[in-house]
Amino acid sequence: MAQMLINGELVGTQSGTTITVRNPANGEVVGEVPRGTAAAVDAAVGAAAKAFPAWASMPATKRAQLMHEAARKMHEVVDEVAKLLSLEQGKPLAHAKLEASRVAENLEYFAGLADKLRGDYIPLDDPAKFGITIRRPVGVVAAITPWNFPLTLFANKLCPALAAGCTIVLKPASTTPLATQRAIEAINSAGFPAGVINTLHGSGSEIGDALVSHPRIHKVAFTGQTETGKRIMQLAAKNVTRVTLELGGSDAMIVADDADVRRATAAAAIGRFFNAGQACLAVKRIFVFEKVAEEFMTKFTDRALKEWKLGDQFAADTKMGPLHTEHQRAEVESQVADAVKRGARVLAGGKRPEGAEYAKGWYYPATVLADAPEDSRVATEEVFGPAVPVFIVKDLDEAIAKANSTVYGLGSSIFTKDMAKARRAAEQLEAGYTWVNDIQVAYDQLPFGGTKQSGFGKEHGIEALEGYLEKKSVVLASG
Ligand code: NAP
């Protein structure tokens, strides 16, 4: 059984109860983790608080060395961690390997930034005085992550936190704790002092409140559903704890009349069907100009039908594994059914695949819908699975207005050869990211985060570090 890492030790819980982790492809048991309790929360937070002063005052070059060593340790376990991730999450093994490798890359990126942090010199009116600003780590961080990209999303929090000098308590989703736990054990074996990195397992509804509202937590870094984010914000308010919230999205893609349609369909397919559509940054609504609509629908449907092979995570030709849970599949099915009932046409997919190989898993195929009403659920809600509505628009004004008619604001993209259109879209689309003629892929160097109900605060880039630091002003007067 996997355990929790608290104060440098691998531990279970006093209650002795466990959470069973199952493979979404066949329901088989993959492993178990202890079911954490409020006492475990207190122990983990206490350990992180005790470790904080020494970690925060350790020279940044030393912290960076440990992070580089952690990246080496992570590289050594990429295959083992990727296999666990595939088994517990359902994603194809090749994609899980990419995700596991990204943890090591993220450690390297932030290790490189750790000793580049600086303050400011600020002249004051009085010539006998001047001001400086120094940057201090915020303290103990609670990091809470979802099941869709468990490794990427814990690394997005752990790496800037460590570089800034914060200590951390990490709670992965209760359906995907195993790969995270194994990766953390490898990272911790680089030699971090006890208590700098801690893990907790358990259901968010059972231990989440105790963690988020713990008086010794100074920041909550959360990724998950918008509704959970709202709850976390309320809980954090109790102690005026700062939060960063990476929440849901319903990203629009605009395909203009001058677009390279082939390229746009490739980006739409990867953007919607990668990770079986269970991605925050994903093409969730497509707005195509009339002139290229038919060509787009034909080519995009073709890709959905031919290129996104459903199958077992470990089969070499699998592009999409099962959805993560029964609930997840039922939700996508009901969103598609709502659109179809109200007049949408199914161009691809739209029903469970047949065949014995799919009988035991939560499989759902790449699905393309046309003529979905604008107030149907696929248009107004986040669709967290491989289904996408395509809408026809007459011009850029209509496309931007419709793209912005959502509570979400995470990503967005436009395909056009006209720089004026690209610039307008970049300026007017209400989202944290706009890609022009490109696939929605987040870059380590670029700040990533949403607006509106997709949350606030940044991950990736130098900006991510700012979320783990506070600026303090100091006035120096001549003695
Ligand atoms: P979720 O249900 O909100 O769960 C996310 C995490 O929060 C899990 O660890 C969960 O624990 C925990 N949790 C649940 N209730 C809690 C509470 N009251 N207090 C503290 N923690 C609590 O989200 P999900 O369904 O796993 O993830 C899918 C969502 O995440 C989608 O909406 C997606 O768009 C969003 N997402 C956003 C980004 C981004 O960067 N913006 C990236 C990826 C995913 P349990 O697992 O134990 O319930």
Boltz pocket constraint, residues with backbone or C-beta under 6 A from the ligand:
constraints:
  - pocket:
      binder: B
      contacts: [[A, 144], [A, 145], [A, 146], [A, 147], [A, 148], [A, 149], [A, 153], [A, 171], [A, 172], [A, 173], [A, 174], [A, 175], [A, 202], [A, 203], [A, 204], [A, 205], [A, 207], [A, 208], [A, 209], [A, 212], [A, 223], [A, 224], [A, 225], [A, 226], [A, 228], [A, 229], [A, 231], [A, 232], [A, 245], [A, 246], [A, 247], [A, 248], [A, 249], [A, 279], [A, 280], [A, 281], [A, 382], [A, 384], [A, 410], [A, 450], [A, 454], [A, 455]]
      max_distance: 6.0
